[in-house]
C-alpha cells in the first residue's frame, strides 16, 4: 500500500488480488460495502445518489455520512462522493455546504488484480483541521486494508467501531 499527502489531499493506493468488477461492487453495492467499511449503508450507485455509511447500526444522528452524495460515477473506473468526518470533527468538516470529497479510482492490473486509489480532498490549512486530516490519513489506510482483506480472504474489519 502506498500513502501520500499532497497539500491537503490524502492519497492512498492498494492493489487487491481480485478482478475489477468485484472491487467495483465492493464500493457500489450496499450489502458489499457493509462487509468491510461500515455495518449499515445506503448506497445508490447513480450520480446524485446517496453514499451514506452508518458506523453504529441504528444510529442515524451520529457517526455517519448521512446526506453524502455520489458526485461522479464512471462504471468500473471512478467513484466520487462527498464526505463527513466522525463526530469529533463535526464542527470543523461536516457543514453541508463545505464537505470534503473522496475520489476512488479503479484500474485493472490484470484479470485477477485491481489497483484502487483513494484521494480525499478539501481539507483546509487551518490548525483546526490538522487533527481531522491526520485522523483521516490513519483511517483510510485501515479502510483499504479492510477492503483488501475482505476481498482476498473474506475477512473485512469494519471501520470506526466503538470500543466495547
Secondary structure, DSSP 8 states (H G I E B T S, - for coil): -EEEEETTEEEEEEEESS-HHHHHHHHHSHHHHTTTT-SEEEE--STT-BEEEESSTT-SSSSB-TT-BEEEEETTTEEEEEE---GGGHHHH--GGG-EEEEEEEEEEETTEEEEEEEEE---SSHHHHHHHHHHHHHHHHHHHHHHHHHHHS----TT----
